[in-house]
Amino acid sequence: MKFFNGEADSGSRGKRFIAFVMDAIIVVALSWLVYHIYGQPDFYSVKENMDAIKEAGGSDPELTARVMAEFSKSYMVLLITAFVYESVVQLLTKGSTLGKMIMGIRVVSVNPASKPVAHAAFLCLRSFLKMLALYLFNGIPFIICCITMFTNSESRSGFDMAAKTRVVSKG
């Protein structure tokens, strides 16, 4: 494993993006499974209510409130699914999601001497911060944190900086 040397590994940004897309597909599949078991997230209900608003001419405050409430609930279930997936898989694999494993990368502590328990806590913190940014701020800070990955030589996202982690090649 390569440790922090101030510069991103060659091709790490592309690998991270591809891993992100793979993990997003996995989260969608897991959400579909959760929906069939628990009935949530119910984006089908959101769509039906949106269609009802459209049929009503777009001016029904009660239907709009119902759409917003159902979307918020469904979105929260989706984010919880993503958080649990990312946290559990990274804890089991010591820093990789399935997408990261396929791409040959993993999340490590910036401090190579950090204890395994501290590293596990930082992995969970990193995942939590991602989901919190997506929930509370409609994704804007999430996008900004991801953009930082492309604008600094270390290829660290805002979540990596906050959790004192970085993504490295496994090799």
N, CA and C atoms as a LAMMPS dump frame, in Angstrom:
ITEM: TIMESTEP
0
ITEM: NUMBER OF ATOMS
513
ITEM: BOX BOUNDS ff ff ff
-5.0000000000000000e+02 5.0000000000000000e+02
-5.0000000000000000e+02 5.0000000000000000e+02
-5.0000000000000000e+02 5.0000000000000000e+02
ITEM: ATOMS id mol type element x y z
1 1 1 N 0.837 -1.173 0
2 1 2 C 0 0 0
3 1 3 C 0.883 1.237 0
4 2 1 N 0.509 2.232 -0.782
5 2 2 C 1.252 3.478 -0.834
6 2 3 C 0.722 4.423 0.232
7 3 1 N 1.61 5.031 1.004
8 3 2 C 1.196 5.982 2.022
9 3 3 C 1.276 7.389 1.487
10 4 1 N 0.688 8.289 2.206
11 4 2 C 0.605 9.691 1.841
12 4 3 C 1.982 10.282 1.565
13 5 1 N 2.142 10.825 0.373
14 5 2 C 3.395 11.493 0.036
15 5 3 C 3.139 12.897 -0.509
16 6 1 N 1.924 13.392 -0.338
17 6 2 C 1.59 14.738 -0.774
18 6 3 C 0.986 14.811 -2.153
19 7 1 N 1.081 13.768 -2.946
20 7 2 C 0.519 13.748 -4.286
21 7 3 C -0.427 12.563 -4.434
22 8 1 N -1.441 12.727 -5.257
23 8 2 C -2.387 11.646 -5.514
24 8 3 C -1.728 10.553 -6.35
25 9 1 N -2.165 9.321 -6.135
26 9 2 C -1.698 8.224 -6.963
27 9 3 C -2.142 8.458 -8.402
28 10 1 N -1.362 7.978 -9.346
29 10 2 C -1.69 8.126 -10.758
30 10 3 C -3.044 7.483 -11.063
31 11 1 N -3.941 8.23 -11.656
32 11 2 C -5.247 7.714 -12.051
33 11 3 C -6.244 7.576 -10.914
34 12 1 N -5.916 8.076 -9.728
35 12 2 C -6.801 7.866 -8.58
36 12 3 C -8.148 8.575 -8.726
37 13 1 N -8.156 9.721 -9.362
38 13 2 C -9.418 10.446 -9.51
39 13 3 C -10.397 9.657 -10.376
40 14 1 N -9.919 9.126 -11.464
41 14 2 C -10.77 8.317 -12.33
42 14 3 C -11.24 7.048 -11.648
43 15 1 N -10.343 6.406 -10.921
44 15 2 C -10.708 5.192 -10.182
45 15 3 C -11.766 5.497 -9.133
46 16 1 N -11.609 6.613 -8.442
47 16 2 C -12.585 6.995 -7.416
48 16 3 C -13.942 7.261 -8.041
49 17 1 N -13.962 7.928 -9.186
50 17 2 C -15.233 8.225 -9.841
51 17 3 C -15.924 6.937 -10.281
52 18 1 N -15.189 6.041 -10.898
53 18 2 C -15.777 4.772 -11.339
54 18 3 C -16.265 3.968 -10.136
55 19 1 N -15.485 3.935 -9.05
56 19 2 C -15.9 3.237 -7.831
57 19 3 C -17.182 3.859 -7.275
58 20 1 N -17.278 5.191 -7.312
59 20 2 C -18.475 5.886 -6.84
60 20 3 C -19.696 5.46 -7.646
61 21 1 N -19.567 5.411 -8.96
62 21 2 C -20.694 5.01 -9.817
63 21 3 C -21.098 3.567 -9.508
64 22 1 N -20.111 2.672 -9.367
65 22 2 C -20.418 1.278 -9.031
66 22 3 C -21.151 1.188 -7.696
67 23 1 N -20.665 1.911 -6.707
68 23 2 C -21.306 1.881 -5.391
69 23 3 C -22.705 2.489 -5.436
70 24 1 N -22.908 3.511 -6.246
71 24 2 C -24.238 4.106 -6.387
72 24 3 C -25.22 3.082 -6.972
73 25 1 N -24.762 2.31 -7.944
74 25 2 C -25.613 1.266 -8.524
75 25 3 C -25.945 0.208 -7.466
76 26 1 N -24.962 -0.149 -6.649
77 26 2 C -25.19 -1.124 -5.58
78 26 3 C -26.192 -0.572 -4.567
79 27 1 N -26.079 0.7 -4.204
80 27 2 C -27.012 1.305 -3.252
81 27 3 C -28.429 1.321 -3.823
82 28 1 N -28.572 1.617 -5.096
83 28 2 C -29.897 1.592 -5.723
84 28 3 C -30.473 0.172 -5.666
85 29 1 N -29.641 -0.824 -5.96
86 29 2 C -30.108 -2.221 -5.89
87 29 3 C -30.494 -2.59 -4.461
88 30 1 N -29.69 -2.185 -3.488
89 30 2 C -30.026 -2.456 -2.086
90 30 3 C -31.311 -1.738 -1.68
91 31 1 N -31.509 -0.515 -2.159
92 31 2 C -32.731 0.235 -1.85
93 31 3 C -33.946 -0.454 -2.444
94 32 1 N -33.799 -0.999 -3.629
95 32 2 C -34.892 -1.752 -4.258
96 32 3 C -35.236 -2.968 -3.39
97 33 1 N -34.207 -3.657 -2.904
98 33 2 C -34.415 -4.806 -2.027
99 33 3 C -35.092 -4.376 -0.72
100 34 1 N -34.617 -3.291 -0.113
101 34 2 C -35.22 -2.77 1.119
102 34 3 C -36.675 -2.398 0.865
103 35 1 N -36.97 -1.796 -0.288
104 35 2 C -38.34 -1.429 -0.628
105 35 3 C -39.234 -2.669 -0.663
106 36 1 N -38.747 -3.745 -1.269
107 36 2 C -39.559 -4.962 -1.38
108 36 3 C -39.72 -5.69 -0.047
109 37 1 N -38.867 -5.409 0.896
110 37 2 C -38.993 -6.021 2.228
111 37 3 C -39.824 -5.135 3.157
112 38 1 N -39.53 -3.82 3.185
113 38 2 C -40.149 -2.917 4.157
114 38 3 C -41.142 -1.912 3.564
115 39 1 N -41.218 -1.821 2.245
116 39 2 C -42.119 -0.843 1.63
117 39 3 C -41.556 0.568 1.577
118 40 1 N -40.305 0.729 1.947
119 40 2 C -39.629 2.024 1.9
120 40 3 C -38.242 1.813 1.321
121 41 1 N -37.662 2.709 0.584
122 41 2 C -38.17 4.008 0.176
123 41 3 C -39.224 3.866 -0.915
124 42 1 N -40.329 4.579 -0.764
125 42 2 C -41.452 4.449 -1.691
126 42 3 C -41.466 5.597 -2.694
127 43 1 N -40.528 5.554 -3.61
128 43 2 C -40.474 6.577 -4.644
129 43 3 C -41.624 6.415 -5.646
130 44 1 N -42.253 5.235 -5.664
131 44 2 C -43.431 5.028 -6.521
132 44 3 C -44.571 5.93 -6.049
133 45 1 N -44.753 6.035 -4.734
134 45 2 C -45.781 6.911 -4.17
135 45 3 C -45.473 8.37 -4.479
136 46 1 N -44.214 8.73 -4.405
137 46 2 C -43.809 10.103 -4.739
138 46 3 C -44.206 10.404 -6.187
139 47 1 N -43.906 9.487 -7.078
140 47 2 C -44.229 9.681 -8.503
141 47 3 C -45.744 9.791 -8.708
142 48 1 N -46.519 8.93 -8.045
143 48 2 C -47.979 8.988 -8.177
144 48 3 C -48.521 10.335 -7.703
145 49 1 N -48.021 10.809 -6.571
146 49 2 C -48.476 12.1 -6.053
147 49 3 C -48.042 13.256 -6.949
148 50 1 N -46.865 13.149 -7.548
149 50 2 C -46.418 14.192 -8.485
150 50 3 C -47.318 14.212 -9.71
151 51 1 N -47.694 13.033 -10.189
152 51 2 C -48.62 12.963 -11.323
153 51 3 C -49.974 13.566 -10.967
154 52 1 N -50.443 13.343 -9.729
155 52 2 C -51.717 13.913 -9.276
156 52 3 C -51.642 15.439 -9.233
157 53 1 N -50.507 15.972 -8.813
158 53 2 C -50.324 17.433 -8.802
159 53 3 C -50.39 17.972 -10.223
160 54 1 N -49.739 17.265 -11.127
161 54 2 C -49.735 17.691 -12.532
162 54 3 C -51.16 17.698 -13.094
163 55 1 N -51.931 16.656 -12.764
164 55 2 C -53.316 16.571 -13.24
165 55 3 C -54.187 17.656 -12.625
166 56 1 N -53.85 18.059 -11.389
167 56 2 C -54.624 19.104 -10.71
168 56 3 C -54.2 20.501 -11.148
169 57 1 N -53.307 20.594 -12.08
170 57 2 C -52.867 21.894 -12.571
171 57 3 C -51.713 22.481 -11.781
172 58 1 N -51.127 21.699 -10.885
173 58 2 C -49.95 22.138 -10.147
174 58 3 C -50.208 23.097 -9.016
175 59 1 N -51.473 23.223 -8.578
176 59 2 C -51.761 24.214 -7.544
177 59 3 C -52.443 23.637 -6.304
178 60 1 N -52.216 22.374 -6.022
179 60 2 C -52.849 21.76 -4.858
180 60 3 C -51.845 21.682 -3.704
181 61 1 N -51.962 22.575 -2.712
182 61 2 C -50.987 22.607 -1.615
183 61 3 C -50.971 21.311 -0.8
184 62 1 N -52.112 20.667 -0.644
185 62 2 C -52.174 19.418 0.122
186 62 3 C -51.392 18.308 -0.591
187 63 1 N -51.563 18.185 -1.897
188 63 2 C -50.813 17.183 -2.655
189 63 3 C -49.323 17.504 -2.658
190 64 1 N -48.995 18.779 -2.768
191 64 2 C -47.586 19.18 -2.749
192 64 3 C -46.949 18.817 -1.411
193 65 1 N -47.647 19.076 -0.321
194 65 2 C -47.14 18.721 1.003
195 65 3 C -46.964 17.207 1.125
196 66 1 N -47.889 16.444 0.57
197 66 2 C -47.798 14.981 0.606
198 66 3 C -46.58 14.493 -0.182
199 67 1 N -46.341 15.095 -1.34
200 67 2 C -45.175 14.727 -2.152
201 67 3 C -43.892 15.023 -1.385
202 68 1 N -43.811 16.197 -0.804
203 68 2 C -42.598 16.582 -0.086
204 68 3 C -42.354 15.673 1.121
205 69 1 N -43.413 15.338 1.846
206 69 2 C -43.269 14.463 3.015
207 69 3 C -42.844 13.059 2.591
208 70 1 N -43.462 12.535 1.564
209 70 2 C -43.128 11.179 1.1
210 70 3 C -41.716 11.143 0.507
211 71 1 N -41.354 12.186 -0.237
212 71 2 C -40.009 12.236 -0.798
213 71 3 C -38.966 12.306 0.318
214 72 1 N -39.206 13.151 1.305
215 72 2 C -38.262 13.302 2.412
216 72 3 C -38.058 11.979 3.142
217 73 1 N -39.146 11.276 3.406
218 73 2 C -39.063 9.978 4.08
219 73 3 C -38.308 8.962 3.216
220 74 1 N -38.635 8.92 1.956
221 74 2 C -37.974 7.973 1.048
222 74 3 C -36.497 8.298 0.884
223 75 1 N -36.186 9.561 0.778
224 75 2 C -34.799 10.005 0.629
225 75 3 C -33.989 9.633 1.867
226 76 1 N -34.584 9.787 3.054
227 76 2 C -33.895 9.435 4.293
228 76 3 C -33.586 7.931 4.319
229 77 1 N -34.532 7.109 3.912
230 77 2 C -34.303 5.659 3.875
231 77 3 C -33.192 5.324 2.887
232 78 1 N -33.181 5.991 1.749
233 78 2 C -32.126 5.784 0.752
234 78 3 C -30.762 6.155 1.331
235 79 1 N -30.665 7.279 2.02
236 79 2 C -29.394 7.707 2.612
237 79 3 C -28.945 6.769 3.732
238 80 1 N -29.884 6.292 4.523
239 80 2 C -29.536 5.334 5.582
240 80 3 C -29.016 4.048 4.958
241 81 1 N -29.641 3.597 3.901
242 81 2 C -29.179 2.4 3.188
243 81 3 C -27.755 2.61 2.681
244 82 1 N -27.491 3.777 2.092
245 82 2 C -26.151 4.081 1.581
246 82 3 C -25.133 4.135 2.715
247 83 1 N -25.499 4.758 3.832
248 83 2 C -24.587 4.854 4.974
249 83 3 C -24.264 3.467 5.535
250 84 1 N -25.284 2.648 5.721
251 84 2 C -25.06 1.308 6.268
252 84 3 C -24.199 0.487 5.314
253 85 1 N -24.514 0.531 4.022
254 85 2 C -23.715 -0.204 3.035
255 85 3 C -22.252 0.213 3.109
256 86 1 N -22.011 1.523 2.994
257 86 2 C -20.628 2.015 2.951
258 86 3 C -19.887 1.714 4.245
259 87 1 N -20.525 1.976 5.369
260 87 2 C -19.86 1.765 6.657
261 87 3 C -19.55 0.288 6.905
262 88 1 N -20.543 -0.563 6.733
263 88 2 C -20.35 -1.987 7.029
264 88 3 C -19.304 -2.607 6.102
265 89 1 N -19.41 -2.336 4.809
266 89 2 C -18.462 -2.941 3.863
267 89 3 C -17.047 -2.416 4.108
268 90 1 N -16.919 -1.117 4.364
269 90 2 C -15.583 -0.572 4.63
270 90 3 C -14.996 -1.132 5.929
271 91 1 N -15.822 -1.332 6.928
272 91 2 C -15.321 -1.913 8.176
273 91 3 C -14.881 -3.361 7.969
274 92 1 N -15.648 -4.105 7.187
275 92 2 C -15.304 -5.508 6.938
276 92 3 C -14.059 -5.67 6.066
277 93 1 N -13.836 -4.727 5.171
278 93 2 C -12.72 -4.842 4.225
279 93 3 C -11.565 -3.905 4.567
280 94 1 N -11.639 -3.256 5.701
281 94 2 C -10.604 -2.318 6.154
282 94 3 C -10.387 -1.157 5.186
283 95 1 N -11.494 -0.624 4.672
284 95 2 C -11.393 0.611 3.903
285 95 3 C -11.895 0.598 2.477
286 96 1 N -12.447 -0.502 2.002
287 96 2 C -12.94 -0.54 0.623
288 96 3 C -14.429 -0.841 0.585
289 97 1 N -15.123 -0.175 -0.321
290 97 2 C -16.467 -0.587 -0.678
291 97 3 C -16.295 -1.584 -1.824
292 98 1 N -17.376 -2.155 -2.311
293 98 2 C -17.247 -3.099 -3.43
294 98 3 C -16.675 -2.396 -4.665
295 99 1 N -17.129 -1.181 -4.924
296 99 2 C -16.601 -0.42 -6.056
297 99 3 C -15.122 -0.127 -5.907
298 100 1 N -14.708 0.252 -4.714
299 100 2 C -13.283 0.527 -4.476
300 100 3 C -12.455 -0.753 -4.601
301 101 1 N -12.995 -1.873 -4.12
302 101 2 C -12.251 -3.141 -4.257
303 101 3 C -12.01 -3.463 -5.729
304 102 1 N -13.033 -3.321 -6.538
305 102 2 C -12.912 -3.615 -7.97
306 102 3 C -11.876 -2.699 -8.621
307 103 1 N -11.855 -1.431 -8.166
308 103 2 C -10.928 -0.458 -8.749
309 103 3 C -9.543 -0.507 -8.098
310 104 1 N -9.366 -1.346 -7.077
311 104 2 C -8.054 -1.504 -6.453
312 104 3 C -7.636 -0.344 -5.566
313 105 1 N -8.617 0.303 -4.926
314 105 2 C -8.322 1.418 -4.029
315 105 3 C -9.002 1.192 -2.682
316 106 1 N -8.548 1.934 -1.681
317 106 2 C -9.195 1.869 -0.371
318 106 3 C -8.932 3.137 0.41
319 107 1 N -9.724 3.35 1.443
320 107 2 C -9.599 4.524 2.306
321 107 3 C -8.671 4.166 3.462
322 108 1 N -7.678 5.012 3.691
323 108 2 C -6.746 4.806 4.805
324 108 3 C -6.656 6.101 5.606
325 109 1 N -6.151 5.982 6.804
326 109 2 C -5.912 7.149 7.644
327 109 3 C -4.711 7.917 7.1
328 110 1 N -4.754 9.234 7.206
329 110 2 C -3.609 10.05 6.804
330 110 3 C -2.414 9.711 7.691
331 111 1 N -2.698 9.363 8.94
332 111 2 C -1.656 8.989 9.885
333 111 3 C -1.52 7.461 9.876
334 112 1 N -0.456 6.916 9.261
335 112 2 C -0.313 5.465 9.171
336 112 3 C -0.189 4.787 10.533
337 113 1 N 0.097 5.54 11.584
338 113 2 C 0.246 4.954 12.909
339 113 3 C -1.074 4.905 13.685
340 114 1 N -2.179 5.337 13.066
341 114 2 C -3.442 5.35 13.814
342 114 3 C -3.909 3.923 14.11
343 115 1 N -4.526 3.766 15.238
344 115 2 C -5 2.46 15.701
345 115 3 C -6.193 2.003 14.864
346 116 1 N -6.399 0.677 14.738
347 116 2 C -7.525 0.166 13.958
348 116 3 C -8.89 0.686 14.423
349 117 1 N -9.076 0.848 15.718
350 117 2 C -10.355 1.353 16.225
351 117 3 C -10.563 2.802 15.785
352 118 1 N -9.516 3.602 15.836
353 118 2 C -9.612 5.001 15.395
354 118 3 C -9.892 5.057 13.9
355 119 1 N -9.22 4.197 13.132
356 119 2 C -9.447 4.172 11.685
357 119 3 C -10.896 3.783 11.377
358 120 1 N -11.423 2.802 12.095
359 120 2 C -12.816 2.388 11.899
360 120 3 C -13.762 3.545 12.21
361 121 1 N -13.475 4.282 13.267
362 121 2 C -14.313 5.431 13.617
363 121 3 C -14.242 6.499 12.53
364 122 1 N -13.057 6.744 11.991
365 122 2 C -12.914 7.73 10.921
366 122 3 C -13.633 7.296 9.645
367 123 1 N -13.633 5.995 9.349
368 123 2 C -14.373 5.499 8.185
369 123 3 C -15.87 5.776 8.345
370 124 1 N -16.393 5.499 9.532
371 124 2 C -17.815 5.744 9.787
372 124 3 C -18.127 7.237 9.775
373 125 1 N -17.232 8.049 10.35
374 125 2 C -17.412 9.501 10.337
375 125 3 C -17.443 10.021 8.905
376 126 1 N -16.542 9.552 8.086
377 126 2 C -16.469 9.955 6.68
378 126 3 C -17.787 9.65 5.971
379 127 1 N -18.308 8.437 6.169
380 127 2 C -19.581 8.041 5.549
381 127 3 C -20.733 8.88 6.091
382 128 1 N -20.732 9.118 7.395
383 128 2 C -21.793 9.905 8.01
384 128 3 C -21.796 11.333 7.474
385 129 1 N -20.633 11.936 7.345
386 129 2 C -20.554 13.306 6.839
387 129 3 C -21.083 13.409 5.409
388 130 1 N -20.803 12.407 4.599
389 130 2 C -21.323 12.392 3.232
390 130 3 C -22.849 12.386 3.24
391 131 1 N -23.429 11.494 4.03
392 131 2 C -24.884 11.379 4.06
393 131 3 C -25.53 12.611 4.696
394 132 1 N -24.898 13.168 5.719
395 132 2 C -25.428 14.357 6.368
396 132 3 C -25.456 15.54 5.398
397 133 1 N -24.373 15.702 4.642
398 133 2 C -24.324 16.785 3.654
399 133 3 C -25.407 16.601 2.587
400 134 1 N -25.616 15.383 2.176
401 134 2 C -26.66 15.127 1.179
402 134 3 C -28.05 15.407 1.74
403 135 1 N -28.284 15.073 2.995
404 135 2 C -29.609 15.253 3.575
405 135 3 C -29.894 16.714 3.948
406 136 1 N -28.994 17.314 4.695
407 136 2 C -29.267 18.645 5.231
408 136 3 C -29.189 19.759 4.2
409 137 1 N -28.3 19.626 3.257
410 137 2 C -28.042 20.744 2.357
411 137 3 C -28.32 20.421 0.896
412 138 1 N -29.197 19.461 0.648
413 138 2 C -29.61 19.115 -0.712
414 138 3 C -28.449 18.826 -1.643
415 139 1 N -27.371 18.305 -1.095
416 139 2 C -26.265 17.854 -1.921
417 139 3 C -25.25 18.898 -2.314
418 140 1 N -25.511 20.183 -2.073
419 140 2 C -24.565 21.217 -2.503
420 140 3 C -23.197 21.039 -1.83
421 141 1 N -23.116 20.881 -0.495
422 141 2 C -21.799 20.653 0.109
423 141 3 C -21.161 19.348 -0.358
424 142 1 N -21.989 18.349 -0.641
425 142 2 C -21.484 17.084 -1.157
426 142 3 C -20.763 17.321 -2.48
427 143 1 N -21.376 18.082 -3.346
428 143 2 C -20.771 18.384 -4.651
429 143 3 C -19.478 19.18 -4.455
430 144 1 N -19.502 20.173 -3.568
431 144 2 C -18.3 20.967 -3.304
432 144 3 C -17.186 20.086 -2.756
433 145 1 N -17.527 19.201 -1.813
434 145 2 C -16.514 18.297 -1.243
435 145 3 C -15.939 17.371 -2.306
436 146 1 N -16.776 16.938 -3.231
437 146 2 C -16.284 16.072 -4.304
438 146 3 C -15.415 16.848 -5.29
439 147 1 N -15.785 18.088 -5.559
440 147 2 C -14.988 18.915 -6.469
441 147 3 C -13.585 19.116 -5.9
442 148 1 N -13.471 19.218 -4.576
443 148 2 C -12.144 19.409 -3.981
444 148 3 C -11.215 18.256 -4.336
445 149 1 N -11.781 17.076 -4.56
446 149 2 C -10.976 15.912 -4.947
447 149 3 C -10.244 16.184 -6.27
448 150 1 N -10.872 16.94 -7.151
449 150 2 C -10.282 17.219 -8.458
450 150 3 C -9.408 18.469 -8.459
451 151 1 N -9.475 19.249 -7.374
452 151 2 C -8.759 20.52 -7.386
453 151 3 C -7.55 20.575 -6.459
454 152 1 N -7.251 19.494 -5.752
455 152 2 C -6.047 19.514 -4.912
456 152 3 C -5.129 18.365 -5.296
457 153 1 N -3.856 18.567 -5.109
458 153 2 C -2.859 17.598 -5.57
459 153 3 C -2.945 16.266 -4.836
460 154 1 N -3.552 16.27 -3.648
461 154 2 C -3.655 15.043 -2.862
462 154 3 C -4.872 14.213 -3.25
463 155 1 N -5.767 14.761 -4.073
464 155 2 C -7.008 14.115 -4.485
465 155 3 C -7.868 13.725 -3.285
466 156 1 N -7.878 14.589 -2.274
467 156 2 C -8.692 14.334 -1.088
468 156 3 C -9.979 15.133 -1.179
469 157 1 N -11.099 14.453 -0.938
470 157 2 C -12.386 15.145 -0.91
471 157 3 C -12.521 15.867 0.424
472 158 1 N -13.524 16.704 0.523
473 158 2 C -13.795 17.377 1.784
474 158 3 C -14.07 16.39 2.903
475 159 1 N -14.696 15.261 2.56
476 159 2 C -14.98 14.24 3.57
477 159 3 C -13.691 13.593 4.058
478 160 1 N -12.748 13.406 3.143
479 160 2 C -11.443 12.858 3.53
480 160 3 C -10.722 13.821 4.463
481 161 1 N -10.781 15.099 4.147
482 161 2 C -10.106 16.086 4.981
483 161 3 C -10.713 16.132 6.379
484 162 1 N -12.046 16.119 6.454
485 162 2 C -12.72 16.177 7.754
486 162 3 C -12.451 14.922 8.595
487 163 1 N -12.386 13.767 7.947
488 163 2 C -12.195 12.496 8.665
489 163 3 C -10.728 12.076 8.745
490 164 1 N -9.84 12.922 8.21
491 164 2 C -8.4 12.625 8.243
492 164 3 C -8.073 11.295 7.552
493 165 1 N -8.659 11.138 6.363
494 165 2 C -8.428 9.939 5.555
495 165 3 C -7.993 10.352 4.161
496 166 1 N -7.576 9.362 3.395
497 166 2 C -7.307 9.568 1.973
498 166 3 C -7.492 8.241 1.277
499 167 1 N -7.695 8.29 -0.019
500 167 2 C -7.88 7.082 -0.815
501 167 3 C -6.565 6.774 -1.523
502 168 1 N -6.125 5.519 -1.399
503 168 2 C -4.861 5.093 -1.992
504 168 3 C -5.055 3.813 -2.791
505 169 1 N -4.091 3.528 -3.668
506 169 2 C -4.089 2.26 -4.388
507 169 3 C -3.705 1.157 -3.417
508 170 1 N -4.284 -0.016 -3.62
509 170 2 C -3.964 -1.15 -2.735
510 170 3 C -2.571 -1.698 -2.98
511 171 1 N -2.032 -1.516 -4.171
512 171 2 C -0.765 -2.107 -4.557
513 171 3 C 0.438 -1.596 -3.902
